[in-house]
Structures are given as structure tokens and as C-alpha cells.
């Protein structure tokens, strides 16, 4: 089939190239606006308790889905003065007329909105849209704020945070592209030694990425996709497309020598052999990324969907566009030579090469190589034993963005817990206002207010001065009576017959362990009367997201491992080689996990990489990295074992097969890995720590996989396994579908 595909691409080469050129032209008008249909956020799920609590409060009490925080500061006025309040009101006068604004709480109406030093105050603007949708309107809200002579203004809150995420993601993407393309071209020049051979894979990669982005733009109009898919699609799309093109182009150059310049035959054989490996490599990457579809979060599903699109177009470009271009370029592939290409692909070159010599040294002392390299990888992964997994807050953004500056001001002026209180929804099947239920709420909120971790509590039973339980019940009755006579006592903002709201402000940031402990205690509390409660807020959402994510993770890992094993079993007709491949992948992933903890949790190299240490590893990173790296690392395993299997079927000599296979593929695998490392490492320059960590983690894992794992561990283990590498029970052999990967389809 692959030989036929190569022949077809050659015969219709101008048609194939024209079709891809039209696809690129269709993408050009879309690329400047690619982010428009994409969503920011996607880290929540209706399954979690915090989301259910939020839905109840929005439905029952009209709580705004998102809140904009407008911060005011002055060097001349004190925030408690009438002049300060007057300028705040004037600044906000244009906001109520804007769409989706539901209410505004002014600092004049709540003294807690004024900082202790009297120089800062903030207003809360309710928006009837989720933060990821409200962020689109943030520029309009900012434009409506009237300048004041004595006040400086800053817009923060969840919608502003999401708007800044979109801004900085686009900035990161442009910066990474400017770095990745020139360095990838330089790496390809060093690999191939000629400008023509170097430009071909990069051109195929660029067209592949354009097709991917065009497809994601269309898909985003049908289903929700996260803004972060742009970074991953570019990172993975360029890396994979160039990788696959490099393998096929290298094989094409070998075949040109073997076929004495017969271009059609060289194209056909290159696709029959390397193209087949590309197809199955793409399949293993696809399996890894498809594991993200098992998660409940839109963000992770988006990454999985974009990964599937990336693999599809990268593989399609390598199997159609690339052979067509090679057919057109033909023997001119080595034109504009910069350095001399070493190695013609003959047996003499193979047996005398660096990789064969290295392989023979490793296989001569496999145990002496296996033990220290295994120890090295385990040592690199050791920091992961102390991992603290959590979800991010405003600190993931650089300090030059308004929402991060607002986050810092609120934290410094009001305390860490001011920006993310516990939001507790209490419900009753009868009435919240029954005396026994009011008494139960009083007992709960009083105990909560007395906790040293809590600074203040707002509820229908909370007052500035302490009151007894009986007084709280009586006062609430009196306030409700006044409400019936048209006097606003704010009871309706905190409760109705079915639901009551309790706000508990703590001393700590949302992801602090002390808040986690308090949340567990709150959720473990049994209320009196007939009351039940659900807890929302920053801490609750972080805990719920992490718990749900890592509830789904083992299932995704199991399915990825089983599916990959079955594909490799069919591919290589070996029971043990797939197990070895899975073990090797796990080691390189473990090492990259250790690096995440060492760098981003513990803060090593934070000055060099320009970020503030988080004190934790962002929860989705290990999940995404496992799914991406498991398939990506398997890529190199497939290419290496493809050549080893090819030699094994030809000679039946295990040691010679490993030596020849490693020599024929080792340089190309290392070069391909270099391209991926260059592309992914360019994202280390990102300002969003999530993207920075993903780029560093993938780059490190691929580097270790292509050097330590493939160059040392693989030949060592294959030497120790001997003929057991290729063991397959005859009954299983007959039961498996298809043919061996390297079974000759062209003579």
C-alpha cells in the first residue's frame, strides 16, 4: 500500500503540490484571526462540587457568573473621604449601561472594600457571563471608565485575567515562531549539509501547521476549543511534520544512491519503508494524545482534539506532499551544499560509523551500561516524589499585565485571602428561615469566624458586633419584616427560602495547604436542621479539579499503554519489544517530571528562565506531558526498531541487526530529536508558566529519549534479551492481523 502511495504521489506530484498550496492560501486569511473562536479557561466541569454550588447560587440568588474588580488608588485622597467616593462613582458612571452588567458594589457601600491604609479601594462589577466569555468585553468595560483627576484605575478579576491570558498566549506564540523556524532551519542545514534538503522538511512542516490551524479554526466554530491549543498545535505540528519529513527525506537520499539516481524508484521505496514507519509512528502519537479525550475538562479535551488534527496533517503531509516535492526536486536534493554529507548508506559506512561503534561497545558490556543509565534516569525523576500538584492563580501571568498587577495589589493591601473567599451554598427543602435552620447557620458561621485561619464571615446571621444565637434569630426575623415593608436590609442578597450564601474570607491564597485543610473541615461539617451545603471558591475549585483530573488519569494511562502495546505487537511481531518500549518511555517521562518539580515547584533556574516559582506543579502538566511524550517517544522507538527489524529479517543476527539498525537510524533519530528540542525549547521563552513548563518538559524528555534511552538503554537491553527480542508464540502469530512492518513490499 505504501509503495503504491509513493508511486501515486510521484505520478501526480504537481497536482498534489497544487492541492496543498491551495490549502495554504485558504489558511492565509484565517491565520491573523485564528484566536477569535477559541475559548480561555476550560478547567471546570459540571461534575465537581464547586461547579454545582456555583450553579445553585446563580440560579437561586442571582449571583453573577463572573465579577470584574475595578481598583482605585490615590496619593492625595483618603479612600474613606466623600471626595474619593465621588470620583469612584463618576469613574463608574458609564458601566451600568453596558451589556451584561448586572450590579455594582461600591466601596462607599461596604467598608471592607477600602484598604486598611486608606489609599486603595475597589468596586465589584457583576457580569452575567462566565469569565471566559466576559473577557471579550473587557476592553469595552475599560473604555467606559471615566478618567479622574486624583485616582488611578486598574481592571482585574477573572474576566481581565482571561483576557490577559489570551493576549500573552498570542505574544508567546509569535515569539516562539520567530525563534523556532530559524533555529530549525539551522539544525536541518547541519543534518543534511545542503540548503535544498534542509528547506524541504521545513516547507512541509510550515504547510502542515497552516493546515492544522485552518482546521482548528473551523472546528472551534462547532465545539469549544481552548486558546492554548494554538501553542501546542504549533509546537507539536512543526516538530512532528519536520521529524517525519526528515526521516523520509533521509531515506530518499539513501535510495537515490542505491537506485543509481532513479527518482521514481527512490520515491517509491522511501515511502514504502520510511513512510510505513511514519504512518505507524503517527498512530502511536495519536493513541497517546487521544487519551486526553477521556477527561471531563474542555481544556484537556481541546488538547487531545488538536493533537489528533496535528498528527493527521503531519502524517498526511509526509506521505503525500513530501514525496511529491521529492519527485519534483529529484537528484537536485543535495544542491547548494554547505557541508559534506557523510555516509552513503552502504554497509561499509554502516559498519564503520559512530553509531555502530557505540552500539558494539554498549552490547559488549550491556550490564555496565544499563545500571548507571537506569540510575541516572531514576535520579533525574526523584524530585517527582515530592510533587505538589495544584491549579494556578494570577501568579502564572507576568507582572507587566494589568490583571496580575491587580492581583498583587489586592494581595498586598487586603491580604492573600481577600480575592478568593470560600463561597458556601446552604440549602433547605423546607425553608432556610425556619428558626432551627437559622440557629444551625449561626452555629456554623460563628465557629467558622472563630477559626484563626478565617478573617471574616458574611452571612444572614453575621453582624459587626457579636450577638447570641437567640438574638441572631430575632434580628433576622425583624430584617425580613422590614423587607416586606420596602426597607432594603440586604437579606435578599444572601438568602431566599431555599438557599443561603455564606462567604468566608481566609488569610491565605487559594492553593495554600492551610486553605485545603480548612476546606476539608468545612465539607466534613454536618449542619443542624434540615440543611445541606456545597462549597465553591478558589480553593474548592482547585481541590475539585485536581481530584477529578487524577481520578480520570489512571484510566487514560491504562488505555494508552494497552492500545500502544497492541499496535507495536502487530507492528513488530514481538511480545517483549513493546513491553521494553513502554518501560523506556516511562523512564524518560519520569525524568521530565522530576525536572518540572525541581524547576517550577522548587524554583531552581527561575532567574535564568524568568519566572516566579509556583511552589507547585500545575495539575494538567503531568497529564498533557504523559499523553504527548508517550506517543512522541514511541515515535523514535518505532523508527529505530523498524531499521533493526529490517536488518534482523535480512540477517537473523541480533547483535549485527542492532548495530546496523542503530547506525542507519541513530543519526537521523538524533537529528529529528534535535528539531523537536529546538521547536519545543523555543516555548521556554513564553511568559505563561504553563506553556514555559510544557516546552521545557517536552524538550528535556525528547533529548533524554533520543540520547540516553535510544543510544544506551535500547541496545543494552536488546543485547541482554538476545533472540528473545523477537519471540512470538506461533499461535499468537497466526492470530494477529496484518503483516510485519518490515516485510518487503518492494523488491
C-alpha positions in Angstrom: 0.0 0.0 0.0 2.8 2.5 0.9 4.7 1.7 -2.2 1.6 2.4 -4.2 1.1 5.7 -2.3 4.7 6.7 -3.1 4.2 5.9 -6.7 0.9 7.8 -6.8 2.4 10.9 -5.2 5.2 10.9 -7.7 3.0 10.5 -10.8 0.6 13.2 -9.6 3.2 15.3 -8.0 2.2 18.7 -9.5 -1.4 18.1 -8.6 -0.6 17.1 -5.0 1.6 20.2 -4.5 -1.1 22.4 -6.0 -3.7 21.0 -3.7 -1.5 21.7 -0.6 -0.8 25.2 -2.0 -4.5 25.9 -2.3 -5.0 24.7 1.3 -2.3 27.1 2.4 -3.9 30.0 0.5 -7.2 29.2 2.2 -5.4 29.4 5.6 -3.7 32.7 5.0 -6.7 35.0 5.7 -7.6 33.0 8.8 -4.2 32.9 10.5 -4.3 36.6 11.7 -7.6 35.9 13.4 -7.1 32.3 14.5 -7.8 33.1 18.2 -11.2 34.6 17.7 -13.4 31.4 18.1 -11.1 29.9 20.8 -12.0 29.9 24.4 -10.0 30.8 27.5 -10.5 28.6 30.5 -12.0 25.1 30.3 -10.6 24.0 33.7 -14.0 23.3 35.2 -16.6 20.6 35.0 -20.3 20.3 36.0 -19.4 17.1 37.8 -17.4 18.9 40.6 -19.0 20.1 43.8 -17.7 23.7 43.4 -19.4 24.0 40.0 -22.7 22.6 41.4 -22.5 25.2 44.3 -21.9 28.0 41.8 -24.9 26.9 39.6 -27.2 26.9 42.7 -26.2 30.4 43.8 -26.5 31.8 40.3 -30.0 30.2 39.9 -31.4 30.9 43.3 -29.8 34.2 44.4 -28.8 35.7 41.1 -25.1 35.6 41.9 -23.2 36.9 38.9 -21.3 34.2 37.0 -18.2 36.5 37.0 -17.0 39.6 38.7 -14.9 42.4 37.4 -12.7 44.2 40.0 -12.1 47.9 39.5 -9.2 49.0 41.7 -8.8 52.7 42.6 -5.7 54.3 44.2 -4.8 57.8 45.2 -1.8 59.6 46.6 -3.9 62.7 47.5 -7.2 61.4 48.8 -8.1 59.0 51.6 -10.4 56.2 50.4 -12.9 56.8 53.2 -13.4 60.5 52.2 -16.5 61.7 50.3 -14.3 63.2 47.6 -12.7 59.8 46.9 -16.1 58.1 46.8 -17.5 60.8 44.5 -14.7 60.3 42.0 -15.2 56.5 42.2 -18.9 56.9 41.3 -18.1 59.3 38.5 -15.5 56.9 37.1 -18.0 54.0 37.1 -21.0 56.1 35.8 -20.8 54.6 32.3 -20.6 51.0 33.3 -24.3 50.2 34.2 -25.4 51.0 30.6 -23.1 48.4 29.1 -24.4 44.9 28.1 -24.2 42.1 30.7 -23.5 44.4 33.7 -25.9 43.2 36.5 -24.8 45.2 39.6 -22.1 47.3 41.0 -20.9 47.2 44.7 -19.2 50.5 45.6 -16.6 50.9 48.3 -18.9 53.5 49.9 -21.4 50.7 50.5 -19.0 48.2 52.0 -16.1 49.3 54.2 -14.3 46.0 53.6 -13.6 47.3 50.1 -11.4 50.0 51.4 -7.8 49.0 52.3 -6.6 49.4 55.9 -4.2 52.2 54.9 -7.0 54.2 53.2 -5.1 54.6 49.9 -6.8 51.8 47.9 -10.4 50.8 47.3 -12.1 48.6 44.8 -15.6 48.1 43.3 -17.2 44.8 42.3 -19.0 44.7 38.9 -21.2 41.7 38.4 -21.2 40.3 34.8 -23.9 37.9 33.7 -21.5 35.9 31.5 -18.9 33.2 32.5 -15.4 34.7 32.8 -14.1 33.0 29.6 -16.9 34.8 27.7 -16.9 38.1 29.6 -13.2 38.5 28.8 -14.1 39.5 25.3 -15.9 42.6 26.7 -13.1 43.7 29.0 -11.8 46.4 26.5 -15.3 47.9 26.4 -15.5 48.0 30.2 -12.1 49.6 30.4 -13.0 52.2 27.8 -16.2 53.2 29.7 -14.2 54.2 32.8 -14.0 57.9 33.1 -10.6 59.4 34.0 -10.4 61.1 37.3 -8.0 63.8 38.5 -7.0 62.1 41.7 -7.5 58.4 41.0 -5.5 55.8 39.1 -7.6 52.9 37.9 -6.8 49.2 37.2 -9.1 46.5 36.0 -8.7 43.0 37.4 -10.8 40.0 38.3 -11.5 36.7 36.4 -12.6 38.3 33.0 -9.5 40.5 33.0 -7.3 37.5 33.9 -8.7 35.5 31.0 -8.3 38.5 28.6 -4.7 38.8 29.6 -4.2 35.0 29.2 -5.3 35.4 25.5 -3.1 38.4 25.0 0.0 36.8 26.4 -0.6 33.4 24.7 -0.6 35.2 21.3 2.5 37.1 22.3 4.2 33.8 23.3 3.2 32.1 20.1 4.7 34.8 17.9 7.9 34.9 19.9 8.3 31.1 19.8 7.7 31.0 16.0 10.3 33.7 15.4 12.8 31.6 17.3 11.8 28.1 16.2 11.8 28.5 12.4 15.3 29.9 12.0 16.9 27.5 14.5 15.0 24.5 13.0 16.4 25.6 9.6 19.9 25.8 11.0 19.6 22.4 12.6 18.4 20.9 9.3 21.3 22.5 7.4 23.7 20.8 9.8 21.9 17.5 9.4 21.6 17.4 5.6 24.5 19.7 4.6 22.6 21.3 1.8 20.1 24.1 1.6 17.7 22.3 -0.7 17.5 19.2 1.6 17.1 21.4 4.6 14.3 23.6 3.2 12.1 20.7 2.0 11.2 19.4 5.5 10.7 22.9 6.9 8.4 23.8 4.0 6.4 20.6 4.5 6.2 21.4 8.3 5.1 25.0 7.6 2.3 23.9 5.2 1.3 21.2 7.7 1.0 23.7 10.5 -1.1 26.0 8.3 -3.5 23.2 7.5 -3.7 22.3 11.2 -4.5 25.9 12.2 -7.1 26.2 9.5 -8.8 23.0 10.7 -8.8 24.1 14.3 -10.4 27.4 13.3 -13.2 25.5 11.7 -13.6 23.0 14.5 -13.7 25.8 17.1 -16.9 27.1 15.4 -18.5 23.7 16.2 -17.2 22.7 19.6 -15.3 24.6 22.3 -11.5 24.7 22.0 -9.1 26.3 24.4 -6.8 29.1 23.4 -3.8 27.0 24.5 -4.3 24.7 21.5 -2.5 27.3 19.4 0.7 26.9 21.3 0.5 23.1 21.4 -0.5 22.8 17.7 2.4 24.9 16.6 4.9 23.3 18.9 3.8 19.7 18.1 2.8 20.3 14.5 6.1 21.8 13.4 8.1 19.3 15.4 6.2 16.2 14.0 6.0 17.4 10.4 9.7 18.2 10.2 10.5 15.0 12.1 8.6 12.8 9.6 9.9 14.8 6.6 13.4 14.3 7.9 13.0 10.5 8.1 11.5 10.2 4.7 14.0 12.7 3.0 16.9 10.8 4.6 15.6 7.5 3.3 15.1 9.1 -0.1 18.7 10.2 -0.3 19.8 6.6 0.6 17.6 5.2 -2.1 18.9 7.6 -4.7 22.3 6.1 -4.1 21.0 2.5 -4.1 18.9 3.0 -7.2 21.6 4.9 -9.1 19.6 8.1 -9.4 16.3 6.5 -10.4 14.0 9.2 -8.8 10.6 7.4 -9.2 12.0 4.2 -7.7 13.7 6.1 -4.9 10.5 7.9 -4.0 8.5 4.7 -4.1 10.9 2.8 -1.9 11.4 5.7 0.5 7.6 5.8 1.2 7.4 2.0 1.2 9.9 1.8 4.0 10.2 5.1 5.9 6.7 6.1 5.0 5.3 2.9 6.6 7.3 3.7 9.8 5.9 7.3 9.7 2.4 6.0 9.5 2.7 3.7 12.5 4.7 6.3 14.4 1.8 8.8 13.8 -0.5 6.1 15.1 1.3 5.7 18.4 1.4 9.5 18.8 -2.4 9.6 18.0 -3.0 6.9 20.7 -1.2 9.0 23.3 -3.0 12.2 22.5 -6.4 10.6 22.2 -6.0 9.7 25.9 -6.9 13.3 26.7 -10.4 12.8 25.3 -11.2 10.7 28.5 -11.0 13.8 30.7 -14.0 15.9 31.8 -12.3 19.3 31.2 -12.7 21.2 28.0 -9.1 22.3 28.2 -7.7 18.8 28.1 -10.2 17.6 25.5 -9.1 20.5 23.4 -5.5 19.5 23.6 -6.5 15.9 22.6 -8.6 17.1 19.6 -5.8 19.4 18.4 -3.3 16.6 18.8 -5.4 14.3 16.6 -5.6 17.1 14.0 -1.8 17.7 14.2 -0.9 14.0 13.8 -3.3 13.6 10.9 -1.9 16.5 8.9 1.7 15.9 9.8 1.4 12.3 8.6 -0.6 13.2 5.6 1.9 15.9 4.5 4.8 13.4 5.0 3.1 10.7 2.9 1.7 12.9 0.1 3.2 16.4 -0.1 6.7 15.3 0.7 7.1 12.5 -1.9 5.5 14.9 -4.5 8.1 17.6 -3.7 10.9 15.0 -3.7 9.7 13.8 -7.1 10.0 17.4 -8.4 13.4 18.1 -6.7 14.8 14.7 -7.6 18.6 14.5 -7.8 18.8 18.2 -7.0 18.1 17.4 -3.4 21.8 17.9 -2.5 22.1 21.2 -4.3 23.6 24.3 -2.5 25.8 22.1 -0.4 27.1 23.7 2.7 28.9 20.8 4.4 29.8 17.4 3.1 27.2 14.8 3.8 28.9 11.8 5.4 27.6 8.3 4.9 26.1 7.0 1.7 24.2 4.2 3.3 26.5 1.4 2.2 27.3 -1.5 4.6 30.9 -0.2 4.9 29.6 3.2 6.0 27.3 1.5 8.4 29.9 -0.8 10.0 32.5 1.9 10.4 30.1 4.6 11.7 30.0 6.2 15.1 26.6 4.7 16.0 27.6 1.2 15.1 30.8 1.6 17.1 28.8 2.9 20.1 26.4 0.1 19.7 29.1 -2.6 19.7 30.7 -1.0 22.8 27.3 -1.0 24.6 26.5 -4.5 23.7 29.9 -5.7 24.7 29.2 -4.6 28.3 25.4 -4.3 28.5 25.1 -4.6 32.3 27.7 -1.9 32.9 25.8 0.5 30.6 22.3 -0.5 31.8 22.8 0.0 35.6 24.3 3.6 35.6 22.0 4.9 32.8 19.0 3.5 34.6 20.2 5.0 37.8 20.7 8.4 36.1 17.1 8.5 34.8 15.7 7.5 38.2 17.9 10.1 39.9 16.5 12.8 37.5 13.0 11.6 38.3 13.5 11.5 42.0 12.2 15.1 42.7 8.8 14.0 41.5 8.4 12.0 44.7 7.9 15.4 46.4 5.5 16.8 43.9 2.7 19.2 45.0 0.0 19.2 42.3 -2.3 22.2 42.2 -4.0 24.7 39.9 -2.7 28.2 39.1 -3.9 31.6 40.1 -2.9 35.1 38.9 0.7 34.4 39.6 1.1 32.4 36.4 0.9 35.7 34.4 3.9 38.1 34.0 3.9 41.2 36.2 3.5 43.6 33.4 -0.1 42.7 32.7 -3.0 44.6 34.4 -4.8 41.6 35.9 -1.5 40.3 37.6 -0.9 43.8 38.9 -4.4 44.0 40.3 -3.9 40.5 41.9 -0.7 41.7 43.6 -2.3 45.0 44.8 -5.3 43.2 46.4 -3.0 40.6 48.0 -0.7 43.2 49.4 -3.3 45.7 50.5 -6.1 43.4 51.8 -4.4 40.1 52.5 -4.0 36.9 50.5 -7.5 35.6 51.1 -9.4 38.7 50.0 -9.5 37.7 46.4 -10.8 34.2 46.8 -13.2 33.6 49.7 -14.9 30.3 50.4 -18.4 30.5 48.8 -20.8 28.2 50.6 -24.3 27.4 49.3 -26.6 26.2 52.1 -30.0 24.7 51.1 -33.1 23.6 52.8 -36.1 21.5 51.4 -38.4 23.5 53.6 -37.2 27.0 54.5 -33.8 28.4 55.3 -35.6 30.9 57.6 -37.0 28.3 59.9 -35.7 29.1 63.5 -33.9 25.8 63.8 -32.2 26.3 60.4 -31.2 29.9 61.2 -29.8 28.7 64.5 -27.8 26.0 62.7 -26.4 28.6 60.3 -25.5 30.8 63.3 -23.6 27.9 64.9 -21.8 27.1 61.7 -20.7 30.7 60.8 -19.8 31.5 64.4 -17.5 28.5 64.6 -16.0 29.4 61.2 -15.4 33.1 62.2 -13.6 31.9 65.3 -11.1 29.8 63.3 -7.7 31.5 63.3 -7.4 30.9 59.5 -10.5 33.0 58.8 -10.5 36.8 58.8 -14.3 37.4 58.5 -17.6 35.8 57.5 -20.6 37.2 55.7 -24.0 35.6 56.2 -27.6 36.2 57.3 -26.5 35.6 60.9 -23.2 37.6 60.9 -23.1 41.2 62.4 -20.3 43.7 63.1 -20.8 43.1 66.8 -21.2 39.7 68.4 -24.8 38.5 69.0 -26.2 35.4 70.6 -28.0 32.6 68.7 -31.4 33.8 70.0 -30.6 37.4 69.0 -29.5 36.3 65.6 -32.8 34.5 65.0 -34.8 37.5 66.3 -32.8 40.1 64.2 -33.2 38.1 61.0 -37.0 38.0 61.6 -37.0 41.7 62.1 -35.0 42.4 59.0 -37.4 40.2 56.9 -40.3 42.1 58.3 -38.7 45.4 57.3 -38.1 43.9 53.8 -41.8 43.3 53.5 -42.4 47.0 54.2 -40.0 48.0 51.4 -36.9 48.6 53.6 -33.8 47.1 52.0 -31.9 45.2 54.6 -29.8 43.1 52.1 -31.2 39.8 53.3 -32.3 39.0 49.8 -28.7 39.2 48.6 -27.7 36.5 51.0 -30.7 34.2 51.2 -34.1 33.2 49.9 -36.5 30.5 51.2 -34.4 27.6 49.7 -30.8 28.9 49.7 -28.4 30.9 51.8 -25.0 32.2 50.9 -22.0 32.2 53.3 -18.8 34.0 52.4 -15.7 33.1 54.5 -12.5 35.1 53.9 -9.2 33.4 54.9 -5.7 34.7 55.4 -4.1 32.6 52.6 -4.0 32.2 48.8 -6.5 29.8 47.3 -3.9 27.0 46.8 -2.3 27.2 50.2 -2.3 23.9 52.2 -4.0 25.6 55.2 -6.9 26.5 53.0 -7.0 22.9 51.7 -7.2 21.7 55.4 -10.0 24.2 56.2 -12.0 23.1 53.1 -11.8 19.5 54.2 -13.1 20.5 57.7 -15.9 22.7 56.2 -17.0 19.9 53.8 -16.9 17.4 56.7 -19.3 19.6 58.8 -22.8 18.3 59.4 -25.3 21.2 59.7 -28.3 21.1 62.0 -31.9 21.4 61.0 -32.6 20.1 57.5 -29.7 21.9 55.9 -27.2 20.7 53.3 -24.3 22.6 51.8 -22.0 22.7 48.9 -18.7 24.7 48.8 -17.3 26.8 46.0 -14.5 29.3 45.8 -10.9 29.3 44.6 -9.7 26.6 47.0 -12.7 24.4 46.4 -12.3 24.6 42.6 -8.6 23.8 42.8 -9.2 20.7 45.0 -12.1 19.5 42.9 -10.3 20.0 39.6 -7.2 18.1 40.8 -9.3 15.3 42.3 -11.4 14.8 39.2 -8.4 15.1 36.8 -6.4 12.5 38.7 -9.4 10.2 39.1 -9.5 10.0 35.2 -5.8 9.9 34.7 -5.1 6.2 35.6 -7.9 5.1 33.2 -6.4 7.2 30.4 -2.9 5.8 31.1 -4.1 2.2 31.1 -5.9 2.7 27.8 -2.9 4.4 26.1 -0.5 1.7 27.3 -2.7 -1.2 26.2 -3.5 0.3 22.8 0.1 1.2 22.2 1.2 -2.3 23.2 -1.3 -3.9 20.8 -0.2 -1.7 17.9 3.5 -2.5 18.5 2.7 -6.2 18.9 1.2 -6.2 15.4 3.9 -4.0 14.1 7.0 -5.8 15.2 5.6 -9.4 15.8 7.3 -9.5 19.2 5.8 -10.0 22.7 8.7 -8.4 24.6 9.8 -5.4 22.4 6.5 -3.5 23.1 7.0 -4.0 26.8 10.6 -2.8 26.6 9.4 0.3 24.6 6.8 1.2 27.2 9.3 0.8 30.0 11.8 3.1 28.2 9.2 5.7 27.5 8.2 5.7 31.2 11.7 6.4 32.3 12.2 9.4 30.0 8.8 10.8 31.1 9.7 10.2 34.8 12.9 12.2 34.3 11.0 15.1 32.8 8.5 15.0 35.7 11.4 15.4 38.1 12.6 18.4 36.1 9.2 20.0 36.4 9.3 19.7 40.2 13.0 20.8 40.5 12.5 23.9 38.3 8.9 25.1 38.7 8.0 23.9 42.1 11.3 24.3 43.9 12.3 27.3 41.8 15.8 26.3 40.6 16.8 28.2 37.4 13.9 30.7 38.0 16.2 33.6 37.4 17.5 32.2 34.2 14.1 31.3 32.9 12.5 34.5 34.1 9.6 33.3 36.3 8.4 33.4 39.9 8.4 29.8 41.4 4.9 28.5 41.9 5.6 26.2 44.8 3.6 23.5 42.9 3.3 21.8 39.6 0.3 22.9 37.6 -2.2 20.0 37.6 -2.6 19.5 33.9 1.1 19.4 33.1 1.8 15.8 34.1 -1.3 14.7 32.3 -0.5 16.5 29.0 3.1 15.6 29.1 2.4 11.9 29.6 0.0 11.8 26.6 2.2 13.9 24.4 5.5 12.3 25.3 4.3 8.7 25.4 3.4 9.0 21.7 6.4 11.2 20.8 9.0 9.0 22.4 7.4 5.9 20.8 8.0 7.7 17.5 11.7 7.2 17.9 11.3 3.7 19.1 9.3 2.8 16.0 11.9 4.4 13.7 14.8 2.6 15.5 13.2 -0.8 15.7 12.0 -0.5 12.1 15.6 -0.4 10.9 16.7 -3.1 13.4 13.8 -5.3 12.3 14.7 -4.8 8.7 18.2 -6.0 9.3 17.0 -8.9 11.5 14.8 -10.2 8.8 17.7 -9.9 6.4 20.5 -11.4 8.5 18.9 -13.2 11.6 21.9 -11.9 13.6 20.6 -9.9 16.7 23.9 -8.1 17.5 24.6 -7.2 14.0 21.0 -6.1 13.4 21.1 -3.7 16.4 24.4 -2.3 15.2 23.3 -1.8 11.6 19.8 -0.5 12.6 21.3 1.9 15.1 23.8 3.2 12.6 21.2 3.7 9.8 18.7 5.4 12.1 20.8 6.8 15.0 22.0 9.9 13.3 18.6 10.7 11.9 16.8 10.0 15.1 19.1 12.3 17.0 18.7 14.9 14.3 14.9 14.6 14.4 15.0 14.9 18.2 17.2 18.0 17.8 14.5 19.6 15.7 11.8 18.8 18.3 14.0 20.0 21.1 14.7 23.3 19.2 11.0 23.8 18.5 9.7 23.0 22.0 12.5 24.7 23.8 11.6 27.9 21.9 8.4 27.9 24.1 10.6 28.2 27.2 10.6 31.9 26.3 6.8 32.1 27.0 5.5 34.4 29.7 2.7 31.9 30.7 4.3 29.5 33.1 2.1 26.6 31.8 3.5 27.0 28.3 7.0 27.6 29.6 6.9 24.4 31.7 5.4 22.3 28.8 8.1 23.5 26.4 10.9 22.7 28.9 9.5 19.3 29.9 9.0 18.1 26.4 12.4 19.3 25.2 14.2 17.6 28.1 12.2 14.4 27.7 12.9 14.2 24.0 16.6 15.0 24.5 17.0 12.2 27.1 14.9 9.8 25.0 16.9 10.3 21.8 20.3 10.2 23.6 20.4 8.2 26.8 17.5 5.9 26.1 17.9 5.1 22.4 21.7 5.2 22.3 22.4 3.4 25.5 19.5 1.6 27.1 17.9 0.2 24.0 21.0 -1.5 22.6 21.9 -2.7 26.1 18.5 -4.3 26.8 18.3 -5.8 23.3 21.8 -7.3 23.8 20.6 -8.9 27.1 17.4 -10.1 25.6 19.1 -11.7 22.5 16.8 -13.8 20.4 14.0 -13.2 23.0 13.6 -9.7 21.4 11.8 -11.4 18.5 9.9 -14.1 20.4 6.3 -14.6 19.4 4.2 -17.7 20.0 3.2 -19.3 16.7 -0.5 -19.4 17.8 -0.4 -15.6 18.5 1.5 -15.0 15.3 -1.3 -16.6 13.3 -4.0 -14.8 15.2 -2.6 -11.3 14.6 -3.9 -9.3 11.7 -1.7 -7.7 9.0 2.0 -8.3 8.2 5.2 -7.3 9.8 6.2 -3.7 9.4 9.3 -4.5 7.6 8.0 -7.3 5.4 9.2 -6.4 1.9 6.6 -4.9 -0.3 9.1 -3.7 -2.9 12.0 -5.6 -4.2 
